[in-house]
Every structure is written in C-alpha cells, then in structure tokens.
Amino acid sequence: MKIFVMCQTIRRMVFNLRPSGLSMSLTMAVLACPEITLQNLDALLAAKKDPVAVKFFASWCGSCKDDLESMRGKSSDPHVILLSAFDDESAAVATLNHFGVDQACFNGDAIARKLGVRHLPRSFVSKDGHLVSGDLK
Amino acid sequence: MTLFQIKCAAALISMSAIFFISDGNSYACASCGSGGDEPLVLFPAEALKIHGSISLTPQLESTGPDGSALQSAGPDRRITSTFAAGLAISPRSFLTVSESLVTNSRIASSEPGTRQSTVSQSGIGDPSVSGRYTLVMLQLSRPLMPQVQILAGYRPAMVRSIHDTSDANLLDVFGGGFDEIRIGTDLWLGMLAVKPGLAASVTESVATRHNGTLLKPGTLIRATFSLSGSVSAGDFGIVAQPVKLSAGVTADRRGQAAADHETVQDSEQSVNGAFVSVDFPAFESDSIKLTVARQGAFGMVKNAVASTNWTMAWARVLR
C-alpha cells in the first residue's frame, strides 16, 4: 500500500496532475481572450491610452518561468497581452493552469515572426503606437 | 551512375533541400542535452540557421593497443573549418547538413642548424547529414519530465582516407574511408537550474573494399553526459539573453575491426574525453560558442588519438 501511495505521489510530481475541474475553469477563462491578429494588434494598441506590454511565452521555455510566476494569482491585467507562440495549444494551456494564470492568447506565431522574435521569453511595450523591445516598468 | 556519383547526388540534394523545403518552426529544443556531436543546434522558434566554426588541434598523439604513445606518420596538427546549415522541417524535427575543410600539418625533419619547416595539405572532409526528432517535449508544467530526442545521421565516405593516401605523412587524409550510419537518443532535464543531459549513439560503418581487402571497422558506441546552466548576460552590455555554460564527459568504445570477415586482433578502440563550452549571444540573431575538448582524459587511450581541441563557432538565424 505504501509503495502504491509513493508511486502515485511520484506520478503526480512528474506529470503535474491536477483535478480536471480546475483545468476546465481556467481553459474557459483563457478562451475568452480577445482574438489577436496581425491586423488588429496595431489598432488594439492605438486604442489603449496607457502603454501595453506584449509578452511571448511557450510551454517549453524554461526562462519564461519568472514572467509566469509574476502573474500567478493576479486578476487580468489590461496592460499585459500574454501570447503563446511556437507551441502546442494544449501544452500552453497546461502551463497556464500550472501557474494559475488566467489570461493568455494563442497562435501568436505570425505576430512573433513579424516582430523578429528568435528567443523566448520576449517582451515588447507599446510606444507611440509601435511596439519596441522592452517591458513595463 | 557510379556509387561515388550517387553519394555526391545525395549530398547535394540534402544540402539544397535545406533551402527549399517549406519551413516550419522547430519546437525541438535542439540546444538542449548532450548534443555535443552536432555542429549546429536549432533553438526553438528558429526555422533556418547557419553555422561556421574553426577548430584547432595543436597536437595529435597516436596510441597503440596497449595505450602507449606511437611514433607514427601522420599530422602533428590539424585545423578544421566547418560549415553547417539546419532546417526545421516540422515542429518536432530538424535536419542539418555539414561539410568541413581540413588542413593537416606536420613539422618536417630538418638538418641541424637549419630552421624547422612545416608541411601542410588542405582538403574537403566527408559531408554529413543528420536529423533529430523530439519524442517528449519539455514542459514548464512538468519540470521533472526530460526532453527525449531520437537522432540519426549518415556520413558518406567521399574523400581520400588512410586507405588510399599518396602521402607518406598522411597529410592528404581528410576522410574516414567508410560510410557511417548513426542512430541515438538524447535525454535532457531542461527545466532545472542545473540541467543534466545524457546522450548515447551507435555508429555502424559499412564494410568497404580497400586495396583488395574487405574492411569493416567495429561498431562505435558513444556516450555523453553533461551539465549546463545559464547566467545572465545583461550586465555585459549585450543582448539580455543568458550565457550558457556547459561541461561534460564522453566515452567512445569501438569493437574489433574485421578484414575479409575475420576479426583483427587487438583492434578495439577506447577513449574518454571531457569538454567545457560557453555559448553566448552576440546580437539578436547571432551567437558565439567557445569550446575546449580533451580526447584522452580519465584513463587509457587505446588505438586512438589523444588531443586537445579548441573551437570557436558562430551561428546566425536566417529565418
């Protein structure tokens, strides 16, 4: 019995299993993210009076951990657009669930390529209607 | 078509395909793990990348079956320049091709009272094509799950080898003399602060007739273990990407060779090695890697060449 419990503990640690109900609620919140495309990104940024940070992440990006940890447990921040790029959507959702982040958009590959993103994580901040490399202070 | 023509065609097709196959980004974290055998690694989000390197081996020491140093013919020093290109062919796989220019040098014997001279010869080495596929990808939500990759490679014997050399000092030897097929696997715990990696590969040489004798080198098994970590480069005034430090050990074991289907006694090879490298970004799309590798560390070198190798490599992302 003890061996069975230990194996289950190891299995949960390795595969980071969580109750399915929690995953469903976070998935629904994530899917509510407004559709971000190349075409509407410029208009979206111009419509916001304050600077906006656009942050790219991926489930395989170990260096993205700090950015995701900083967003854990916080309510949706209108000044941050978190974009998953070069990633499987299911893996990105699992990552967001793991960090308790409830705001993100997917399929940011085209936008990332346009901005010349080569490495992750990568952040841009809107300035005078354009995105420049950097982060909100 | 002759066999040589077929090999040339295959090499050319592989190299040109790098630039014409429709691109996709590779999610395979090719920089990960112990992939020290690869001249070029594809980072995630990179679709097409080129690599150039120059490697100096200032001293080559041949050893015999009992590990003792051999006073044999052969170059004393070697400089190898390598060009490689890598292409992501799917989100989980990428292909690389590489070619090298080899310069072999040897100090010529000189008369007493006269200056020593060096004789050199340069030539193209055997090309190679290899690929990797990621079976299990890294995930932040599962930090203890290793990335698992499988790899395969082919190196055709296309240039002069020791079996058809025309130079007494073997300075015109630039290739291995045998087609090689390699398969292997690479495991890497890339979500930890100090990232361990383990790679193992098996290389089989194709039996080839040289000078009327059917020769076949033994099967080569190579294992590599490495540890790597990152430090921030922001304080050094360059792009704020981390500098990657790696160190590791290698073990090569090759079985006995065969001549006309008969085992050649005392022909097995063994050599252990160690390496240290630092990999840092130069600009947004460029990176530079410095490596020092010692073949012949931690124990006896048997029927192999002990050497210290200094390499500087540059890579640029094109897409």
Boltz contact constraints between the chains, C-beta under 6 A:
constraints:
  - contact:
      token1: [A, 14]
      token2: [B, 144]
      max_distance: 6.0
  - contact:
      token1: [A, 14]
      token2: [B, 145]
      max_distance: 6.0
  - contact:
      token1: [A, 15]
      token2: [B, 142]
      max_distance: 6.0
  - contact:
      token1: [A, 16]
      token2: [B, 141]
      max_distance: 6.0
  - contact:
      token1: [A, 16]
      token2: [B, 142]
      max_distance: 6.0
  - contact:
      token1: [A, 59]
      token2: [B, 139]
      max_distance: 6.0
  - contact:
      token1: [A, 59]
      token2: [B, 140]
      max_distance: 6.0
  - contact:
      token1: [A, 60]
      token2: [B, 29]
      max_distance: 6.0
  - contact:
      token1: [A, 60]
      token2: [B, 137]
      max_distance: 6.0
  - contact:
      token1: [A, 60]
      token2: [B, 138]
      max_distance: 6.0
  - contact:
      token1: [A, 62]
      token2: [B, 190]
      max_distance: 6.0
  - contact:
      token1: [A, 62]
      token2: [B, 191]
      max_distance: 6.0
  - contact:
      token1: [A, 86]
      token2: [B, 25]
      max_distance: 6.0
  - contact:
      token1: [A, 86]
      token2: [B, 27]
      max_distance: 6.0
  - contact:
      token1: [A, 86]
      token2: [B, 44]
      max_distance: 6.0
  - contact:
      token1: [A, 86]
      token2: [B, 45]
      max_distance: 6.0
  - contact:
      token1: [A, 91]
      token2: [B, 139]
      max_distance: 6.0
  - contact:
      token1: [A, 94]
      token2: [B, 141]
      max_distance: 6.0
  - contact:
      token1: [A, 95]
      token2: [B, 140]
      max_distance: 6.0
  - contact:
      token1: [A, 95]
      token2: [B, 141]
      max_distance: 6.0
  - contact:
      token1: [A, 98]
      token2: [B, 141]
      max_distance: 6.0
  - contact:
      token1: [A, 118]
      token2: [B, 45]
      max_distance: 6.0
  - contact:
      token1: [A, 118]
      token2: [B, 285]
      max_distance: 6.0
  - contact:
      token1: [A, 118]
      token2: [B, 317]
      max_distance: 6.0
  - contact:
      token1: [A, 119]
      token2: [B, 241]
      max_distance: 6.0
